[in-house]
Amino acid sequence: MTFAAKLSEVPNFGKKVVTVNGQELLLLNIKGEIFACENECPHQGSPLHAGIVKDGHLSCPRHGYRFNLKSGACLDNPAFTLKVFPAQIQGDEILVDLA
């Protein structure tokens, strides 16, 4: 697990873009649970940090494709899968597993 950010930097229902080992990630805090995913839509590469989170899904701001934050599965087109990464909280640190 690699340090990604301080928990205090990602408030409840907040998002933060970070770079970990050269990879741009989007961190999301949903009711105290941290999710980590790539910050680029697998459809056409749109940045996802402006996407809306609802019912455990992140919507791409460009075309509205909805991705499950736990599995990365796309509800609207199964041909696309968002890369998601395991994340955990240790104290005030968010750690992610890029392996």
N, C-alpha and C positions, 0 to 999 in steps of 0.2 A: 504494500500500500504506500502511496506517495502523497505527500502533503499537497493540497490544492488551494485551500483558503481557510481563513478563520470563520467559524460559525457565525460570529457577530457581523460578518460582511455579507451574509445571505439571510436577511430577515425572513420571518414567516411570510409565506406566499411571495417571496422575492426570488430574483434570479441574479446570477453573476457570471460573466464570461471570464474564464481564466485560461492560462496556457500552462500545461503540465507536460514536461518532457517534450516540448516542441509541438504539442497537439492542443488545439483550441477546443475547450470544453465549455458546456453550459451547465452550471450548477443550479438546482432548484430546491427550495425549501417548502415542502407542502405539509403543514401542520407538524413541523418538527422532524419530518422524514426527508432525508437528502437524496436527491436523484442527480445522476451525472450522465450526460450524453454529449455526442458530438454537437457542435453548434452550426451544423450545415445540413440542410434538408437533403436526403438522398435522391430526391426527385430532380431538382434543378440547382441545388447548391445555395439556396437562399439562407441567409443567417436566421437562426431560430430564436435568438434572444428576444425578438419582438413578438413571438408567438403567444397565444393565449393558452392557459392551462385550465382545463375543466374536466372533472370526473376522471382524473388520473391519466389524462391525455394532453399532449402538447400539439397545438395546431400550427402548421406552417403559415406565416403571414402572407405568403405569395399566393398559394393555391388552396389553402385550407386543409391539406392532408393532415390527418390526426394520427399521432404516434403514441402508443402505450409507453408510459415512462418506465415501466418495469421490464418489459420484453423488447421494446423497440418496434413491435409489429405495427404496420400501418392498417388502420381500419378501412381506409378508402381504396387502397390499391395494394394487395398483398405482394406485389412485385418489389416494393420498397420496404426496407427495414432500417430503422435508425439505430446506430451503434450506441448502446448504453453500457455503462461501466458500474461495477459494484462500488458503493460509497459507504463510508461509515464515519461516525463522529467519535472522536477521542478528546474528551475535555472540550476545548474551544477550537479544535482543529477538525477540518474535513479532509478525510483521506480517500483517495480513489485508487482502484486497481485497473491499470491499463493493459494488463496481460490478457 
